[in-house]
């Protein structure tokens, strides 16, 4: 019995000890945070170098300047317009801004209107030029009317009629035209001047004298014809090219005729002048019709080249012959003017289209690998 009691007590003590061990052990909480393990962060890779040729904006930039080097101004305008439209603010667009301004490319890239001359928008300068020429025209008409009416014996009458005519010409121009396009100015003023020349040569041919009546008819007819042609809306450059043709063929024709005929009659001189003038106007108008993008500034270069050629030819002949009145001098001046006219026409991009024909070209090409560049010249055919 005593042994049983002792064994029961030992079992009770052992169970109590195990129960205490379980209670004293901390229990796991369902809200405990897991232990954080640091994760290594990879270092960023250095940026890879990019080839500018893979950039669409720089590609347009280089293509535009290649077109410009080939004298393809319209192609260059189109590419620069696309660059400005598709890549605003790009370094290539910023770099091409100055050239785009010279080529008349608007900032928004819309090139429906490229050049003020080609669009033929009214300008204040055109209105002022028209008023100036027509004021002088009015004064000439007043003198012609005086001559036709037989008032040449009075000193006051021609002066008074000239003053009245000048006032009427200025008043009619300034009050009748609120805005004037450059082509309108060129046609009306040019028609007036060439009409006067037609009357001059026509009167010499018909009567061997200068007839004020024929002069007046020629001026009025030329002015009216210019107003009619203006309805077809040619550009100022086209009108200037036709005018250059009429002017220089007349000068070359008269110089050559005088060189071949030292003492020509007035009737023959008038006939040569009349034929040369009309052939030149017709040829210039035909050339202008086939090259509508010609600019007035380019025709001024053509005029300058013909003038330099004429003066140079006459000067060389004068030095050689030591006689400024010799037929050789007039013939040399005629040949020099004709040569300058032809050469300048051939060198005008809008007429000769050198990008479609033989041309000497220079080029600079960056080296594909490494530093430096390739520089050279070549002949394209």
Secondary structure, DSSP 8 states (H G I E B T S, - for coil): -HHHHHHHHHHHHHHHHHHHHHHHS----TT--------------------GGG-HHHHHHHHHHHHHHTT-HHHHHHHHHHHHHHSTT-HHHHHTHHHHHHTT--TT---SS--HHHHT-EEHHHHHHHHHHHHHHHHHHHHHHHHHHT-TT-HHHHHHHHHHHHHHHHHHHHHH-SSEEHHHHHHHHHHHHHHHHHHHHHHHHHHSS--HHHHHHHHHHHHHHHHHHGGG---HHHHHHHHHHHHHHHHHHHHHHHHH-TT--HHHHHHHHHHHHHHHHHHHHHHHHH-TT--HHHHHHHHHHHHHHHHHHHHHHHHHHS-TTSHHHHHHHHHHHHHHHHHHHHH-HHHH-GGGS-EEEEEEEE-SSSS-EEEEEEEE-
